[in-house]
Structure formats: C-alpha cells, structure tokens
Amino acid sequence: MSNETVFRVALRGEELLNNPRFNKGTAFTVPERKAFGLTGRLPSKVNTLDEQCERAYQQLENRDSDIRKNSFLQSLKNQNMVLYYTLLTRHLRELIPVIYTPTEAEAIADYSHLFRRSEGLYLTFPDQDSMEEDFLEQTKGKNIDLVVCSDSEAILGIGDQGVGGIGISSAKSVIYSLIGGINPAQTLSVVLDVGTNNEDLLKDHLYVGWRNKRIRGEEYDKFVDKFVQLVRKHIPQCLLHFEDFGVTNAQTLLRRYRDTHAVFNDDIQGTGAVTLSCVMAAVGVTNSKLSEQRYIIYGAGSAGLGIARQLRDAIVSTDSMPVAEATALFYLIDKHGLIKQSLGKANIRDDLEEFVRPDEEWVEVKENGAGEIGLLETIRKIKPTVLIGCSTHAGAFTEEIVKAMADGCDRPIILPLSNPSKLVEVDPKDANDWTQGKALLATGSPFPPAKMPNGKDYVIAECNNALIYPGLGFGAIITKSRRMTDTMIIAGAWAVSSDLASCLIAVFFLGARRLASLSPALKDPDDALLPDFADAPEVNFEVAVAVAEQAVEEGSANITWKTEEMRDKVRQHLWRPIYGEYVYDKDGMA
C-alpha cells in the first residue's frame, strides 16, 4: 500500500544500496545508516528527496541528446526507484517523450549495443523446457498485479526488434506506475524471444537475443500458450497486457484468451479507447452524434482495426444503431487501397471481413467498381467527416487531401496518429493552415501549437494511449476481479452478458466517456480535444474511479466500498514514490 510509511527490511550494506526498490542513496537517515551498516558506505551529508531530484535533473540536463537522457534515466531506475519516479513526476511533459515514444524506439533499435543489465523476464524459444522454473524465479513470493509482454514484432512503428522488445514492455510498465498509480514492485515486464526477421540484428555479432528466424505457426502458438497458462496458474488475478505484437498474432491472441483471463492489447483496445474519447470530444464541439459521421481509417493494422471497432461499438451503444448500419459508416484503407470485395481473399485479412465495401458502390469511380480506390478518391466520393491515420505513411495526408476533407464538412476531424512523429501522416500545423483553422486535430506524438487565423494558439491534443490505459488497468486491478467483467459496463447501456468480449468493450467505452468529458474543447471549441498530457495522472485517476464505481454499483466487485467514499478509497490505493522509514528485520522484505 502506498500509504505505508514504515517498512521492515531484511537487506543490509551493499545489498541494500544495490536494490533499486529499497535504495535511498544519500537520503538514508543517520539512524538508518547505523542500523543497516551504511555509515561508512555513504558520504556524511543526508539529502532530502528534493535535493536528490535537483542533482539528478542537473545531471540529466548535461546529456546533450534524448537518447543519452534515456540511457541516464534507465540507469537511475536501476539504482533508485523512488528517485526515478519522483524525477519523472516533476518533469512529466518533458520526460515522457524521453522514456517512451519517440526516444524509446531509438533505444530499442540499438538495444544490444546499449545493453548494461537485464530489466525483466526473458523467455526464449529454445529454453521453453525451463520456462516455468524461470517464470517462478521472477514471480515467486511476489504480489504481481500486472504483466506486460511483447514478442517484439511491431515495435513503435519501427517493426521487428527481437529481444529489444523488452524495452517496450518495461516502458509500458513504467507508464502504468507513473501515471496509473500501480506499484512498480508489483509489475513484471516480459519479452517472448521467438527469434527475429530483422536482418540487421541477425547479422550483428553483438545482438544479445536468439539469433534465429522468427518462429511461426503451431510452434509459436504453443510457446505463447505455455506462457499464458503459467500466468493463469501462478498469478491468476493479474492483468495481462499484450504489447506490439504483429497484427495477425495480436488479434488472434486477444480472441483466444479474452474469455479466460483479464487480457488487454494496447495497440487494439488502448488506441481504440483514446481515439474514441478524442472523436467523442470532437462531435461534442460540432454538436453532432457519433452515428452522424462518416469515417475513413487510413491504415488497417492492429491500431486501425481496433479504432474502427471501438468507434463502431460506441455508435451501437450510444445511438442505438444496428451493428450492420454502424459498420457501414466506416471505410478502411490499407496498402491495396480501399478494402473492398474485388481485392479478393488474398489481400484481405479474415479479421477485416466485416468492413469490406461492396464493389457496386464504386462503379461511378472505377469501371465495374474494380481496381484500386485511393484515399483522395474515397474522400471525394463519400465526403467523410472523420479521417484517422495509423499507417506510418509519412506525409500521406497531402494538401489536396486535407482540403478535400474541408470541402466536405465545416469542421473536419483529422487525427494523424502514427508514431513516432517523423512518420505522422500530416504535420498538424499544415493541416490547420490548409483548412484555415477549421480542422479539429489530434496527433499520436507531441507537436507544438498551431496558429489560428485570429492569431490564437490552437493546442494540438496528444491522442496518447497513456491518457486512458493506466486508469483502465488500475480500475480493473483494484476491483479485485480475475477478469474485466460485465459489472463494469454503463448502467442501462449494455445488456447483461456472460460474453467477456462485450464486457471488455463496455469497460473501454466507460473509460473513454469519462476521458472525453474532460476535454478542454467542450468549454472552448478552439481548445485541445483532450486534456494536457501533463494532467495524465489525474485524468487516469478519473478513469479508474469510473471503472470502480460501475463495478460496485452493479454488485459484483470484490470490494465493499460505498459510492460516496470511492474517490478517497481509490486515491488511497495509488502508489506514489516516497521514502518511508526503514526498520531492520532479518525476516522483513528483501
């Protein structure tokens, strides 16, 4: 519990100083130094946490590039957990891009050359016979609430990164703690090293992962299932977060395990939930409904499909529209152009079937409706109100395309979400200029404000999953349910169902609605569509409260908190980085 202030600790001397969970460095008090054998191991000055933060920030500023700052912060995390999280908390907006996207992508790409020490659990395909033993070495005796794992196939827009994917699992775990309030000592970061198809890594003699082509098919499925079954067996109460899996595996794993464990895929569900919040805020500005929009999703991978489904399901819920009619509002575009019947089975993944457009819609555009239909042609025909980019196709939203969007509606909603920023479909400043300030904009990476025609700054909302997924996860964890159940749905909006898939949709919609309600644009239509990222901890607190309130209200949460005390109870459970008082106890924590 984060409100504990006295800890009984079994470590002494160098063991204590080398343990990042318990190390205080120069902040150990004089009595603690005597009790734990530290007097001669530290300089005499006792520093406050404020003084340590000041020193660490000065050291950080001396690093002349973001990748060097990333390396410094990684080293600090491995030395002193409280100082690391305190420093991040005090410089949140500045340092999130350093520890996460876009800088973490660069660190992951160069993981084998930057490697200094391990940072999680490495489960390697040829060592699967000892998987349970290795798993228990990391988890036995620990109260693990969250497991974040990746197979590294689709990392942050830079693709297959092999064993370096441990970096994204670790970064996501940090965000859960920093912004969501989950105790970092109760999280586990995992990489499933099933090989890599990255030729640069395979040829690199310093590569620290398994030097083998990526395993596919039945062998892959059995390996991943063995890991998931260990999670279910030994830590059944935890939330299992899948991160940056390839599009086919991501969808398959989510379908396979969502009915038997609390699983979450951020690329599919997190991106969908925060984008739904953004669009809900935008339609609030235009005084319209989700069901009155026409949507183009440019990029039909895990993120694009997840966004389409989240938006579609929200339309069904909020506007009582039949599923088929809601699905018909969406036009998905991938490398083959608009996804329509004549592309054939070879070019259409099975999970896209429900969004395939009939060829007869396009006869006036192409003979017989056959042939590739591009983005501009689609815009000119359907006059969409919402254009969402998750393609990593830099510059895809050209001036002609953006102006075509503006020709079709008063305030086009344009969300170029691809990460990192160099892969964004359009610079929001250009989209703002090309639409004379009419566009409602949000991006996946931070961008500076754009100028409106009246000279006012238009703040570009950062449509970052971290505005919602830490709160969703924390809300699910503190309700003490083994699964995200239908007790977390919006009262009256969803029929009670034993289908966990529907329950998960409802949970994400509930969190998305709470996030959308915090939009600055609802007070000023020329303000940002989402809250400032610097406010992410409080935003995620609101999301967690919403999830917990619904669980209690509908009667199946494994907590007995009353509605009127919910906010205080949730806040009491938040982990925050503080130095407690240590008492030496040979049978205490180690």
C-alpha positions as CSV (number, residue, x, y, z in Angstrom):
1,M,0.0,0.0,0.0
2,S,1.3,3.4,-0.9
3,N,0.2,5.0,2.4
4,E,2.6,2.8,4.4
5,T,5.4,4.8,5.9
6,V,7.3,2.2,7.9
7,F,9.0,-0.7,6.2
8,R,10.7,-3.7,7.8
9,V,13.6,-4.5,5.6
10,A,16.0,-7.5,5.7
11,L,18.7,-6.2,3.4
12,R,22.0,-4.6,4.7
13,G,25.0,-2.8,3.4
14,E,25.8,-3.2,-0.3
15,E,22.8,-5.4,-0.8
16,L,20.5,-2.6,0.3
17,L,22.4,0.0,-1.8
18,N,22.2,-2.2,-4.9
19,N,18.5,-2.8,-4.6
20,P,16.6,-0.1,-6.6
21,R,13.3,-0.8,-4.7
22,F,14.8,0.0,-1.3
23,N,17.9,2.1,-2.0
24,K,17.6,5.7,-0.8
25,G,21.2,6.7,-1.6
26,T,22.2,9.8,0.3
27,A,18.7,10.1,1.7
28,F,19.2,7.4,4.3
29,T,18.9,9.0,7.7
30,V,21.6,8.7,10.3
31,P,19.8,6.1,12.4
32,E,19.1,4.1,9.2
33,R,22.8,4.2,8.2
34,K,23.8,2.8,11.6
35,A,21.1,0.1,11.6
36,F,21.8,-1.1,8.1
37,G,25.6,-0.9,8.1
38,L,25.8,2.1,5.7
39,T,27.7,4.7,7.7
40,G,31.0,4.1,6.0
41,R,29.4,3.4,2.6
42,L,27.9,6.9,2.1
43,P,29.2,10.5,2.3
44,S,28.1,12.2,5.6
45,K,25.6,14.6,4.1
46,V,21.9,13.4,4.4
47,N,20.0,14.7,1.4
48,T,16.3,15.3,1.1
49,L,14.4,13.8,-1.9
50,D,14.1,17.4,-3.2
51,E,17.8,17.8,-3.2
52,Q,18.4,14.5,-4.9
53,C,15.9,15.4,-7.6
54,E,17.7,18.7,-8.1
55,R,21.0,17.0,-8.5
56,A,19.6,14.3,-10.8
57,Y,17.9,16.9,-13.0
58,Q,21.2,18.8,-13.4
59,Q,22.9,15.6,-14.4
60,L,20.1,14.9,-16.9
61,E,20.4,18.3,-18.5
62,N,24.1,17.7,-19.1
63,R,23.2,14.9,-21.5
64,D,23.1,16.5,-25.0
65,S,20.6,14.2,-26.7
66,D,17.4,12.5,-25.9
67,I,18.9,9.0,-26.3
68,R,21.6,9.9,-23.8
69,K,18.9,11.2,-21.4
70,N,17.1,7.9,-21.9
71,S,20.2,6.0,-21.0
72,F,20.7,8.1,-17.9
73,L,17.2,7.6,-16.7
74,Q,17.4,3.9,-17.3
75,S,20.5,3.8,-15.1
76,L,18.7,5.9,-12.5
77,K,15.8,3.4,-12.5
78,N,18.2,0.6,-11.9
79,Q,19.7,2.5,-8.9
80,N,16.8,4.2,-7.0
81,M,13.2,3.6,-7.9
82,V,11.7,6.3,-5.8
83,L,14.1,9.0,-7.1
84,Y,13.5,7.8,-10.7
85,Y,9.7,8.1,-10.4
86,T,9.8,11.3,-8.5
87,L,12.0,13.0,-11.1
88,L,9.6,11.8,-13.9
89,T,6.6,13.0,-11.9
90,R,8.1,16.5,-11.5
91,H,9.0,16.8,-15.2
92,L,6.3,14.7,-16.8
93,R,5.6,16.5,-20.0
94,E,9.3,17.0,-20.7
95,L,10.4,13.4,-19.9
96,I,7.6,11.2,-21.2
97,P,8.9,11.5,-24.8
98,V,12.4,10.6,-23.5
99,I,11.4,7.4,-21.6
100,Y,8.6,6.4,-24.1
101,T,7.8,7.4,-27.7
102,P,9.7,8.6,-29.7
103,T,13.1,8.1,-27.9
104,E,12.4,4.6,-26.6
105,A,12.1,3.4,-30.2
106,E,15.7,4.5,-30.8
107,A,16.8,2.9,-27.6
108,I,15.1,-0.4,-28.5
109,A,16.6,-0.4,-32.1
110,D,20.1,-0.1,-30.5
111,Y,19.3,-2.4,-27.5
112,S,22.1,-4.8,-27.9
113,H,24.7,-2.0,-28.2
114,L,23.3,-0.1,-25.2
115,F,22.8,-3.2,-23.0
116,R,24.1,-2.9,-19.5
117,R,21.9,-5.0,-17.3
118,S,18.6,-7.0,-17.6
119,E,15.3,-5.3,-17.0
120,G,12.7,-8.0,-16.9
121,L,11.9,-11.6,-17.8
122,Y,13.4,-13.0,-21.0
123,L,11.6,-16.2,-22.2
124,T,13.5,-17.6,-25.1
125,F,12.0,-20.2,-27.5
126,P,14.8,-22.8,-27.3
127,D,14.7,-22.6,-23.5
128,Q,11.0,-23.3,-23.1
129,D,11.5,-26.5,-21.2
130,S,12.7,-24.4,-18.2
131,M,10.0,-21.7,-18.7
132,E,8.1,-22.5,-15.5
133,E,11.3,-22.5,-13.5
134,D,12.4,-19.2,-15.0
135,F,9.0,-17.7,-14.5
136,L,8.8,-18.7,-10.8
137,E,12.3,-17.3,-10.2
138,Q,10.9,-13.9,-11.1
139,T,7.5,-14.1,-9.5
140,K,7.6,-16.5,-6.5
141,G,6.7,-14.7,-3.3
142,K,5.7,-11.5,-5.1
143,N,2.2,-10.0,-5.4
144,I,2.2,-9.3,-9.2
145,D,-0.8,-7.2,-10.3
146,L,0.4,-6.5,-13.9
147,V,2.3,-8.4,-16.6
148,V,3.3,-6.6,-19.7
149,C,4.7,-8.8,-22.5
150,S,5.8,-8.3,-26.1
151,D,7.1,-10.6,-28.9
152,S,8.7,-7.5,-30.4
153,E,7.3,-8.0,-34.0
154,A,5.8,-4.5,-34.4
155,I,7.6,-2.1,-32.1
156,L,6.6,1.6,-32.1
157,G,6.5,2.0,-35.9
158,I,10.0,0.5,-36.4
159,G,9.0,-3.1,-36.8
160,D,10.7,-6.3,-35.7
161,Q,13.3,-5.6,-32.9
162,G,13.8,-9.1,-31.5
163,V,14.8,-9.3,-27.9
164,G,15.0,-5.5,-27.7
165,G,11.2,-5.6,-27.2
166,I,11.8,-5.9,-23.5
167,G,12.3,-2.2,-23.7
168,I,8.7,-1.5,-24.7
169,S,7.4,-3.9,-22.0
170,S,9.4,-2.1,-19.5
171,A,8.4,1.4,-20.7
172,K,4.7,0.4,-20.6
173,S,5.1,-0.9,-17.0
174,V,6.7,2.5,-16.1
175,I,3.8,4.4,-17.5
176,Y,1.3,2.2,-15.6
177,S,3.1,3.2,-12.4
178,L,4.0,6.8,-13.2
179,I,0.5,7.7,-14.5
180,G,-1.8,5.0,-13.3
181,G,-0.5,4.5,-9.7
182,I,0.3,0.8,-9.9
183,N,3.1,-0.2,-7.6
184,P,6.2,-0.9,-9.8
185,A,7.3,-3.7,-7.5
186,Q,4.1,-5.5,-8.4
187,T,4.6,-5.3,-12.2
188,L,6.5,-7.7,-14.4
189,S,8.0,-6.9,-17.9
190,V,8.4,-9.8,-20.3
191,V,9.8,-10.4,-23.7
192,L,8.9,-13.5,-25.6
193,D,12.0,-14.1,-27.7
194,V,10.8,-16.2,-30.6
195,G,13.5,-15.0,-33.0
196,T,13.6,-12.1,-35.4
197,N,13.3,-11.5,-39.1
198,N,15.3,-8.3,-38.8
199,E,18.4,-9.0,-41.0
200,D,20.4,-6.2,-39.4
201,L,20.0,-7.9,-36.0
202,L,20.7,-11.4,-37.3
203,K,24.0,-10.1,-38.8
204,D,25.0,-8.1,-35.7
205,H,27.6,-10.1,-33.7
206,L,26.7,-8.0,-30.6
207,Y,23.0,-8.9,-30.8
208,V,22.0,-10.4,-27.4
209,G,18.8,-12.2,-28.4
210,W,18.2,-15.6,-30.0
211,R,19.9,-15.4,-33.5
212,N,17.2,-17.2,-35.4
213,K,14.4,-16.5,-37.9
214,R,11.1,-15.7,-36.2
215,I,9.1,-18.8,-35.2
216,R,5.6,-19.0,-36.8
217,G,2.5,-21.2,-36.8
218,E,1.9,-24.1,-34.3
219,E,5.3,-23.8,-32.6
220,Y,4.7,-20.1,-31.9
221,D,1.2,-20.7,-30.6
222,K,2.3,-23.5,-28.2
223,F,5.1,-21.3,-26.9
224,V,2.9,-18.3,-26.2
225,D,0.2,-20.5,-24.7
226,K,2.7,-22.1,-22.3
227,F,3.5,-18.6,-21.1
228,V,-0.2,-17.5,-20.8
229,Q,-1.0,-20.7,-18.9
230,L,1.8,-20.0,-16.4
231,V,0.3,-16.6,-15.8
232,R,-3.1,-18.1,-15.2
233,K,-1.7,-20.8,-12.9
234,H,0.6,-18.7,-10.7
235,I,-0.8,-15.2,-10.8
236,P,-4.4,-15.6,-11.9
237,Q,-5.5,-12.2,-10.5
238,C,-3.2,-10.1,-12.6
239,L,-3.9,-8.0,-15.7
240,L,-2.0,-9.4,-18.8
241,H,-1.1,-6.7,-21.2
242,F,-0.1,-7.7,-24.8
243,E,2.1,-5.0,-26.4
244,D,3.4,-4.5,-30.0
245,F,2.6,-8.0,-31.4
246,G,2.2,-8.3,-35.2
247,V,-1.2,-7.5,-36.5
248,T,-2.3,-11.2,-37.1
249,N,-1.0,-12.5,-33.8
250,A,-2.3,-9.5,-31.9
251,Q,-5.9,-10.1,-33.0
252,T,-5.6,-13.9,-32.6
253,L,-4.2,-13.8,-29.0
254,L,-6.9,-11.3,-27.9
255,R,-9.7,-13.5,-29.2
256,R,-8.1,-16.7,-27.8
257,Y,-7.6,-15.5,-24.2
258,R,-10.1,-12.7,-23.5
259,D,-12.7,-15.2,-22.2
260,T,-10.4,-16.9,-19.8
261,H,-8.2,-14.1,-18.3
262,A,-8.1,-10.3,-18.0
263,V,-6.1,-9.6,-21.1
264,F,-5.6,-6.2,-22.8
265,N,-4.0,-5.3,-26.1
266,D,-3.0,-1.6,-26.1
267,D,-2.5,-1.4,-29.8
268,I,-6.0,-2.6,-30.5
269,Q,-8.0,-1.6,-27.4
270,G,-6.0,1.2,-25.9
271,T,-5.6,3.1,-29.1
272,G,-9.2,2.5,-29.9
273,A,-10.4,3.8,-26.5
274,V,-8.3,7.0,-26.5
275,T,-9.3,7.7,-30.1
276,L,-12.9,7.2,-29.2
277,S,-12.5,9.8,-26.5
278,C,-11.0,12.2,-28.9
279,V,-13.8,11.7,-31.5
280,M,-16.4,12.0,-28.8
281,A,-15.0,15.3,-27.8
282,A,-14.9,16.5,-31.4
283,V,-18.5,15.6,-32.1
284,G,-19.3,17.4,-28.9
285,V,-17.7,20.5,-30.4
286,T,-19.7,20.1,-33.6
287,N,-22.9,19.4,-31.7
288,S,-23.4,16.2,-33.6
289,K,-23.5,12.4,-32.9
290,L,-21.1,9.6,-33.5
291,S,-23.7,8.0,-35.8
292,E,-23.8,11.1,-38.0
293,Q,-20.2,10.9,-39.0
294,R,-18.5,9.1,-42.0
295,Y,-15.2,7.6,-41.1
296,I,-12.1,6.8,-43.1
297,I,-9.4,4.8,-41.3
298,Y,-6.1,5.1,-43.2
299,G,-4.1,2.1,-42.1
300,A,-5.9,-1.2,-41.3
301,G,-3.5,-2.9,-39.0
302,S,-4.0,-3.6,-35.3
303,A,-4.5,0.0,-34.4
304,G,-6.7,0.9,-37.3
305,L,-9.0,-2.1,-36.9
306,G,-9.1,-1.5,-33.1
307,I,-10.1,2.1,-33.6
308,A,-12.8,1.1,-36.1
309,R,-14.3,-1.5,-33.8
310,Q,-14.2,0.8,-30.7
311,L,-16.0,3.6,-32.6
312,R,-18.5,1.2,-34.2
313,D,-19.4,-0.4,-30.8
314,A,-19.7,3.1,-29.2
315,I,-22.1,4.1,-32.0
316,V,-24.2,1.0,-31.4
317,S,-24.3,1.7,-27.7
318,T,-24.9,5.5,-27.6
319,D,-27.1,5.9,-30.6
320,S,-28.9,2.6,-30.6
321,M,-27.9,1.9,-34.2
322,P,-27.9,-1.7,-35.5
323,V,-24.4,-3.2,-35.9
324,A,-24.6,-3.5,-39.6
325,E,-25.6,0.1,-40.1
326,A,-22.9,1.3,-37.8
327,T,-20.3,-0.8,-39.6
328,A,-21.4,0.7,-42.9
329,L,-20.2,4.2,-41.7
330,F,-16.5,3.0,-41.9
331,Y,-14.1,2.9,-44.9
332,L,-10.8,1.2,-44.2
333,I,-7.8,1.8,-46.5
334,D,-4.5,-0.2,-46.5
335,K,-1.6,-0.6,-48.9
336,H,-4.0,-2.1,-51.5
337,G,-6.3,1.0,-51.3
338,L,-9.9,0.9,-50.1
339,I,-10.7,-2.5,-48.7
340,K,-13.5,-3.8,-51.0
341,Q,-14.6,-7.0,-52.5
342,S,-12.6,-7.1,-55.7
343,L,-9.3,-7.1,-53.7
344,G,-10.0,-10.8,-53.1
345,K,-9.3,-13.1,-50.2
346,A,-5.5,-13.0,-50.8
347,N,-5.4,-9.3,-50.0
348,I,-8.0,-9.1,-47.2
349,R,-7.2,-10.5,-43.7
350,D,-10.0,-12.5,-42.1
351,D,-10.5,-10.0,-39.3
352,L,-11.3,-7.2,-41.8
353,E,-14.2,-9.1,-43.4
354,E,-16.9,-7.1,-41.6
355,F,-15.6,-3.8,-43.0
356,V,-15.2,-4.9,-46.7
357,R,-17.1,-2.5,-49.0
358,P,-19.2,-3.8,-52.0
359,D,-17.8,-3.0,-55.4
360,E,-21.1,-1.7,-56.7
361,E,-20.6,1.4,-54.5
362,W,-17.7,2.4,-56.7
363,V,-18.9,1.9,-60.3
364,E,-19.0,5.6,-60.9
365,V,-15.4,5.9,-59.7
366,K,-13.9,2.8,-61.4
367,E,-15.3,0.6,-64.2
368,N,-17.3,-2.2,-62.6
369,G,-16.1,-0.9,-59.2
370,A,-12.9,-2.9,-59.7
371,G,-9.4,-1.6,-59.4
372,E,-7.6,0.2,-56.6
373,I,-9.5,3.1,-54.9
374,G,-7.2,5.5,-53.2
375,L,-7.6,7.9,-50.3
376,L,-8.4,11.0,-52.4
377,E,-11.0,9.2,-54.5
378,T,-12.6,7.9,-51.3
379,I,-12.8,11.3,-49.8
380,R,-14.3,12.9,-52.9
381,K,-17.0,10.3,-53.1
382,I,-18.1,9.9,-49.5
383,K,-17.3,13.3,-48.1
384,P,-16.1,12.0,-44.7
385,T,-16.2,14.0,-41.5
386,V,-13.5,12.0,-39.7
387,L,-10.1,11.0,-41.1
388,I,-7.9,8.9,-38.9
389,G,-4.3,7.9,-39.8
390,C,-2.5,5.0,-38.3
391,S,-0.5,3.9,-41.3
392,T,3.1,5.1,-40.5
393,H,2.9,6.5,-44.1
394,A,4.6,9.9,-43.5
395,G,3.0,12.8,-45.4
396,A,0.1,10.7,-46.7
397,F,-2.4,13.4,-45.9
398,T,-1.3,15.9,-48.6
399,E,-2.6,19.4,-49.0
400,E,-5.0,18.2,-51.7
401,I,-6.4,15.5,-49.4
402,V,-6.8,17.8,-46.4
403,K,-8.5,20.5,-48.5
404,A,-10.9,17.8,-49.9
405,M,-11.8,17.0,-46.3
406,A,-12.5,20.6,-45.6
407,D,-14.7,20.9,-48.7
408,G,-16.9,18.1,-47.5
409,C,-17.7,19.5,-44.0
410,D,-17.5,22.6,-41.8
411,R,-15.1,21.2,-39.2
412,P,-13.3,18.1,-40.4
413,I,-11.9,15.8,-37.7
414,I,-8.4,14.9,-38.7
415,L,-6.3,12.6,-36.5
416,P,-2.9,11.7,-37.9
417,L,-1.9,9.3,-35.1
418,S,1.2,7.4,-36.4
419,N,4.2,7.2,-34.2
420,P,7.0,8.3,-34.0
421,S,6.5,11.9,-35.1
422,K,8.6,11.5,-38.2
423,L,6.0,9.0,-39.5
424,V,3.0,11.2,-39.0
425,E,0.5,11.4,-41.9
426,V,0.5,15.3,-41.8
427,D,2.1,17.9,-39.7
428,P,-0.9,19.4,-37.7
429,K,0.4,22.9,-38.4
430,D,0.0,22.3,-42.2
431,A,-3.5,20.7,-41.7
432,N,-4.5,23.7,-39.6
433,D,-3.2,26.2,-42.3
434,W,-4.8,24.3,-45.2
435,T,-8.2,24.3,-43.6
436,Q,-8.0,28.0,-42.3
437,G,-8.2,26.7,-38.7
438,K,-11.4,24.7,-39.3
439,A,-9.9,21.2,-38.6
440,L,-10.3,19.6,-35.2
441,L,-6.9,18.0,-34.8
442,A,-5.0,15.5,-32.6
443,T,-1.8,13.5,-33.1
444,G,-0.2,10.5,-31.7
445,S,3.1,12.3,-30.7
446,P,3.5,15.7,-29.2
447,F,3.5,18.7,-31.5
448,P,3.7,22.5,-30.8
449,P,0.6,24.6,-31.0
450,A,-0.6,25.8,-34.4
451,K,-1.7,29.4,-35.2
452,M,-5.4,30.1,-35.8
453,P,-6.4,32.8,-38.4
454,N,-7.2,35.1,-35.4
455,G,-3.7,34.7,-34.1
456,K,-4.7,32.4,-31.2
457,D,-2.7,29.3,-30.5
458,Y,-4.5,26.0,-31.2
459,V,-3.2,23.4,-28.8
460,I,-2.7,20.1,-30.7
461,A,-4.1,17.3,-28.5
462,E,-1.8,14.3,-28.0
463,C,-4.0,11.3,-28.6
464,N,-1.8,9.2,-26.4
465,N,-3.0,5.8,-25.1
466,A,-1.4,6.7,-21.8
467,L,-4.2,9.1,-21.2
468,I,-6.5,6.1,-20.6
469,Y,-5.0,2.7,-20.4
470,P,-3.2,3.1,-17.0
471,G,-6.5,4.1,-15.4
472,L,-8.4,1.3,-17.1
473,G,-5.8,-1.2,-15.8
474,F,-5.7,0.3,-12.3
475,G,-9.5,0.3,-12.1
476,A,-9.7,-3.3,-13.1
477,I,-7.0,-4.3,-10.6
478,I,-8.4,-2.5,-7.5
479,T,-11.8,-4.1,-8.1
480,K,-10.1,-7.4,-7.4
481,S,-11.7,-9.3,-10.1
482,R,-9.9,-12.0,-12.0
483,R,-11.5,-10.7,-15.2
484,M,-12.9,-7.4,-16.6
485,T,-16.5,-8.4,-16.1
486,D,-19.8,-7.0,-17.2
487,T,-20.3,-5.3,-13.8
488,M,-18.1,-2.5,-15.2
489,I,-20.5,-1.6,-18.0
490,I,-22.5,1.5,-18.2
491,A,-25.8,1.1,-16.4
492,G,-28.6,0.5,-18.9
493,A,-26.3,0.9,-21.9
494,W,-25.4,-2.7,-22.3
495,A,-27.4,-5.9,-21.7
496,V,-26.0,-8.1,-19.0
497,S,-23.9,-10.7,-20.8
498,S,-21.6,-13.5,-19.9
499,D,-19.6,-12.7,-23.1
500,L,-16.3,-11.2,-21.8
501,A,-15.7,-9.6,-25.2
502,S,-18.8,-7.4,-24.8
503,C,-17.7,-6.7,-21.2
504,L,-14.3,-5.5,-22.3
505,I,-15.8,-3.2,-24.9
506,A,-18.0,-1.7,-22.2
507,V,-15.1,-1.1,-19.8
508,F,-13.2,0.7,-22.5
509,F,-16.2,2.7,-23.5
510,L,-16.8,3.7,-19.9
511,G,-13.3,4.9,-19.5
512,A,-13.4,6.7,-22.9
513,R,-16.6,8.5,-22.0
514,R,-15.0,9.7,-18.7
515,L,-11.9,10.9,-20.6
516,A,-14.0,12.7,-23.3
517,S,-15.9,14.5,-20.6
518,L,-12.6,16.2,-19.5
519,S,-11.9,17.6,-23.0
520,P,-11.0,21.4,-22.9
521,A,-12.7,21.7,-26.3
522,L,-16.1,21.2,-24.7
523,K,-15.6,24.6,-23.0
524,D,-13.8,26.3,-25.8
525,P,-14.2,24.8,-29.3
526,D,-10.8,26.1,-30.3
527,D,-9.1,24.4,-27.4
528,A,-7.4,21.0,-27.4
529,L,-9.6,17.9,-27.9
530,L,-8.0,16.0,-25.0
531,P,-6.6,17.1,-21.6
532,D,-3.0,18.2,-21.4
533,F,-0.7,15.3,-21.1
534,A,0.8,16.9,-18.0
535,D,-2.5,16.2,-16.4
536,A,-2.4,12.5,-17.3
537,P,-2.2,11.2,-13.7
538,E,-5.4,13.0,-12.6
539,V,-7.1,12.1,-15.9
540,N,-6.3,8.4,-15.3
541,F,-7.4,8.7,-11.7
542,E,-10.8,9.8,-13.0
543,V,-10.9,6.8,-15.4
544,A,-10.0,4.4,-12.6
545,V,-12.8,5.9,-10.4
546,A,-15.3,5.5,-13.2
547,V,-14.5,1.8,-13.7
548,A,-14.5,1.1,-9.9
549,E,-17.8,3.0,-9.4
550,Q,-19.5,1.0,-12.1
551,A,-18.2,-2.3,-10.7
552,V,-19.5,-1.5,-7.2
553,E,-22.8,-0.1,-8.4
554,E,-23.7,-3.3,-10.3
555,G,-22.8,-5.5,-7.4
556,S,-20.0,-7.9,-8.5
557,A,-16.9,-6.1,-7.4
558,N,-14.8,-7.9,-4.8
559,I,-14.7,-4.7,-2.7
560,T,-17.2,-3.3,-0.3
561,W,-16.6,0.5,-0.8
562,K,-19.6,2.8,-0.9
563,T,-20.1,5.1,-3.8
564,E,-19.6,8.2,-1.6
565,E,-16.2,7.0,-0.4
566,M,-15.0,5.7,-3.8
567,R,-12.7,8.6,-4.8
568,D,-11.0,8.6,-1.4
569,K,-10.6,4.8,-1.5
570,V,-9.1,4.8,-5.0
571,R,-6.7,7.6,-4.1
572,Q,-5.5,5.7,-1.0
573,H,-4.6,2.8,-3.3
574,L,-2.5,4.9,-5.6
575,W,1.2,4.1,-5.4
576,R,3.3,7.3,-5.1
577,P,7.2,7.5,-4.9
578,I,8.0,8.3,-1.3
579,Y,10.8,7.3,1.1
580,G,9.4,5.5,4.1
581,E,11.2,4.9,7.4
582,Y,13.2,1.6,7.4
583,V,13.5,-0.7,10.4
584,Y,16.0,-3.6,10.2
585,D,14.3,-7.0,10.4
586,K,16.1,-10.1,9.2
587,D,12.7,-11.6,8.3
588,G,11.4,-8.4,6.6
589,M,11.3,-7.5,2.9
590,A,14.2,-8.3,0.7
